Amino acid sequence: MTNKKCLVCAAPLSPFISYGRMPIANGFLPRDKFAEEYFFEMRVAYCPSCHMVQLIEQPEREMMFNENYAFFSGTSTTMTAHFQRFAQDVMRDYLGSDPFVVEIGSNDGIMLKNFAEKKIRHLGIEPSANVAKVASERGIKTVSRFFEKDLAREILAEHGQADAFLAANAMCHIPYAHSIAEGVKILLKPEGVMIFEDPYLGDVLEKTSYDQIYDEHVFLFSVQSISQLFARHGLEVIDVKAQGTHGGSMRYFIAHKGARPISASVGAQIKKEKKLGLDEPKTYDKFRRNCERSRDELKKLLLDLKKQGRRVAGYAATSKSTTITNYCGITTDLVEFISDTTPIKQGKFSPGVHIPVLPYEKFKEKYPDYALLFGWNHFEEITRKEQGFRDAGGKWILYVPKVHVLN
């Protein structure tokens, strides 16, 4: 999908940065698939008309979300606890009698299992067949489809309207946002609420966490841009709540226009966004310069460690690591391997730069001198687990909010 007009308002777009030639972020691949690997130019634009930050080009959705999708939410204990709290909040505040809950991008059922355990009617919509299968095997009602307004009508006919329509780290993946909004409008009860959370634009800019930008993340949302999108469909933002997940996320609450009171937090956050300059093109020029500086400093650090004969391994073969390694030009001469606990990734190679992904046991077997932490958003969980690495003299390399070594 190539797009030179805004996906929300159709205004013409000009990119403020190009991260260069980029592969599918979760496309961990065997050696015999190197020759057929797909690449696209990853450019990002800010729309001055509706304030939406977006990719200029995105691969076809079936290339990113399929039966080989390599991300399972339930592998993180931190995220499991987070989604349990999310589900409990929904149950407490938004469910009526005989409630029905729908989640898009439901992955392995990490959120919906909380509703299933309470015998609450639910439906997960997960386009990646392999993770949808895992959820179904756990007793979570799941269909492997892409959600849009036509599917919303099918769900309505079979199950009736929904009390709550949920998404977590999924809305930012979907370029056809108007079809999603229309589907939500069809499916929600008159006082129903859509609740979703995604990495927040303000945090990405503040922390230079540009690894939040990859093929799946077609949008980086702000309250201003979300308000403009949903207003076009008779829906409005009624509340927002900042979240600590993924290095800084925002949870948005959407309802039919006039159906529910609007919290003071919405206006307060928009005021904060204007103060941060999220609606000014010069802010994105500054972000581009910050990205370039971060890239150059990380590459220099790794080159210096190589000259010193130090061993460096990557830690956590994340989607975000694909942006970092490709944009910074980090290959096996600088990072020996990437350690990961996900079986589907082990024995394969990282997208684009082809660093081998090895089982976690290889990391422990002979600790490297330094570990480049690609899973920095789970820093506390990981470092608690890895006291042995620190005790052996190992040091962490982090690049958010700045490039530094943690002794």
RAWO-V382749 format. One record per pair of residues at least 24 apart in sequence whose ideal C-beta (glycine too) atoms are under 6 Angstrom apart, sorted by the first residue. I is the first residue (numbers start at 1). J is the second residue. If there is no record, write none. Layout:
i=I j=J
i=I j=J
This chain:
i=1 j=58
i=2 j=57
i=6 j=47
i=7 j=54
i=7 j=175
i=8 j=50
i=8 j=52
i=8 j=229
i=9 j=49
i=9 j=50
i=11 j=47
i=11 j=49
i=13 j=45
i=15 j=43
i=15 j=44
i=15 j=45
i=15 j=56
i=16 j=46
i=16 j=284
i=16 j=288
i=17 j=44
i=17 j=288
i=18 j=43
i=19 j=327
i=22 j=326
i=23 j=351
i=23 j=352
i=24 j=63
i=24 j=215
i=24 j=351
i=25 j=214
i=25 j=215
i=25 j=319
i=25 j=322
i=26 j=70
i=26 j=71
i=26 j=319
i=27 j=351
i=28 j=70
i=28 j=345
i=28 j=348
i=29 j=348
i=29 j=349
i=30 j=348
i=46 j=284
i=50 j=228
i=51 j=224
i=51 j=225
i=51 j=279
i=52 j=225
i=53 j=201
i=53 j=220
i=54 j=218
i=54 j=219
i=55 j=218
i=58 j=175
i=58 j=218
i=59 j=215
i=64 j=215
i=64 j=216
i=65 j=127
i=65 j=128
i=67 j=129
i=67 j=130
i=69 j=128
i=69 j=130
i=69 j=131
i=70 j=344
i=70 j=345
i=72 j=108
i=73 j=107
i=73 j=108
i=73 j=110
i=74 j=108
i=74 j=110
i=78 j=378
i=78 j=381
i=82 j=245
i=83 j=110
i=83 j=111
i=84 j=114
i=87 j=111
i=87 j=114
i=90 j=164
i=94 j=164
i=94 j=193
i=95 j=163
i=96 j=163
i=99 j=163
i=100 j=159
i=100 j=162
i=100 j=163
i=101 j=164
i=102 j=162
i=102 j=165
i=103 j=166
i=104 j=147
i=104 j=167
i=104 j=170
i=105 j=167
i=105 j=170
i=107 j=131
i=108 j=134
i=108 j=135
i=109 j=135
i=109 j=138
i=109 j=140
i=112 j=140
i=113 j=140
i=116 j=140
i=148 j=179
i=148 j=183
i=149 j=179
i=149 j=182
i=149 j=183
i=152 j=183
i=152 j=186
i=152 j=187
i=156 j=187
i=161 j=189
i=162 j=187
i=162 j=188
i=162 j=192
i=163 j=189
i=163 j=192
i=164 j=193
i=165 j=194
i=166 j=195
i=167 j=196
i=168 j=197
i=169 j=198
i=171 j=196
i=171 j=198
i=172 j=198
i=172 j=217
i=172 j=219
i=173 j=216
i=175 j=218
i=177 j=229
i=181 j=230
i=181 j=233
i=182 j=233
i=185 j=233
i=191 j=259
i=193 j=253
i=193 j=255
i=194 j=254
i=195 j=253
i=196 j=252
i=197 j=243
i=197 j=249
i=197 j=251
i=199 j=246
i=199 j=249
i=200 j=248
i=200 j=249
i=200 j=250
i=202 j=276
i=203 j=248
i=205 j=287
i=207 j=400
i=207 j=401
i=208 j=290
i=208 j=294
i=209 j=247
i=209 j=400
i=210 j=291
i=211 j=320
i=211 j=323
i=211 j=324
i=214 j=319
i=214 j=322
i=214 j=323
i=222 j=273
i=222 j=278
i=223 j=269
i=223 j=270
i=224 j=270
i=224 j=273
i=226 j=252
i=230 j=254
i=237 j=266
i=238 j=262
i=239 j=263
i=239 j=265
i=240 j=265
i=240 j=266
i=240 j=269
i=246 j=377
i=247 j=377
i=294 j=399
i=294 j=403
i=295 j=327
i=295 j=328
i=297 j=403
i=298 j=328
i=298 j=399
i=298 j=403
i=299 j=328
i=302 j=334
i=306 j=334
i=310 j=369
i=311 j=336
i=311 j=368
i=311 j=369
i=312 j=368
i=312 j=370
i=313 j=337
i=313 j=339
i=313 j=368
i=313 j=371
i=314 j=338
i=314 j=372
i=314 j=374
i=315 j=339
i=315 j=371
i=315 j=373
i=316 j=374
i=316 j=375
i=317 j=345
i=317 j=357
i=318 j=374
i=318 j=375
i=321 j=374
i=322 j=351
i=325 j=353
i=326 j=352
i=326 j=353
i=335 j=372
i=339 j=363
i=367 j=392
i=367 j=394
i=370 j=395
i=370 j=397
i=371 j=396
i=372 j=397
i=373 j=398
i=376 j=400
